[in-house]
Each structure stands twice: as C-alpha cells, then as structure tokens.
Amino acid sequence: MTAIELKHLTMNCLQAAWNTHATELRHWTSRRLADSAEVEDLLQDLFLKAMRQGERFCSVDNARAWLFEVARNALTDRLRARRDSEALHDDLPETVEETATVDQLVSCLPRVLSELNEEDREAITWCDLQGMPQAEFARLKDLSVSGAKSRLQRARERLRIRMATACQVRQDDSGQVVDFVPRGPAPY
C-alpha cells in the first residue's frame, strides 16, 4: 500500500468515525459550554487531534470512547484555564509597574563610577558589584581586612557624594531617594 493510499484510508476511517459521533459530541459539549463558538472550537481541536493520530486512530478499538475521552480532557483544560484567570472589569485602572527611584538611579552609576579614582572604583566594582568578599579583596590588594573595609567605606562615601552631585539626587526627610537627573555615558 502506498503512502497516499494509506493516508486516504486513514482519512476515510476518521471521517466515518466523525460522521457517526459528531452530533453526539456536539450535544455533549454544548451541555457543558454555554458559548456555541467555544463548542465549535473544542470540536475543531478534537478533530485535529484525531487527524494527527493518523493511522493509529484507525487502529483504536472504540473510536467513540477515544473521541469522548479526548473531548473530556480538552474540556477540563479549558475550564481549568478559565477558572485560573478571572476576567477583569473594564473600569479597573491600568496598573503600571514602577521601578523605585533608587533602583532607577543605577543608570547614573557607570558614568559616576568611571569618574572615581582607580582605587575607589576597584573596591566598589569588586566588592559591591561583583560580590567579592572583603577578606578576599584584602588579600588581593595586600591589605588587612580592616584596611580593606575602611577603603571600601571611603569609596562608597565618595561614590554617594559624587552621585548626589553629578546626578542631582534629591532625598526626602527620611533619606529615601525621591528624584534625580539621569546622566548619559561619559563622552570619549
């Protein structure tokens, strides 16, 4: 038997099963779904799933049972998806995720960091940005641990002052960043 003949035989088998059971499937589905368009979508999905089975569909002992089992599973998936997501009312305001101002301040960091001296830039880059432990930084720079901590604290303070000046950072009474002026990359 050629591939074309096999495909034709499979389509005949599927079409015969569909013609026999489609009305019953439509009735069963429409009792469970109120929207007729949704019923038709589910039936179309069911037919496509059967078609994808190819010749395996023709070897199923009970085509009706197979079609109803797949329909039941598809219906369960649709109802579960509908239950998991509730429809929102039209009058709800659109939510916009805002990034905290202090988190937006990171846009100023590359330029200001490039304006620090090399010693400060290394301490901040390695310890704060790359997560190197201060003890390891101390060994790398041949410093005592307390010396490395002091260097990092001084570098952080100079960075804070420079960012406050260069990016025009404004803070509220509690010290929270409320506004700043972004700066682009350093000119070359």
Secondary structure, DSSP 8 states (H G I E B T S, - for coil): --HHHHHHHHHHHHHHHHHHHHHHHHHHHHTT-S-HHHHHHHHHHHHHHHHHHTHHHHT-S-HHHHHHHHHHHHHHHHHHHHHHS----TTS--------HHHHGGGGHHHHHHHS-HHHHHHIIIIIIS---HHHHHHHTT--HHHHHHHHHHHHHHHHHHHHHHTT-EE-TTS-EEE---------
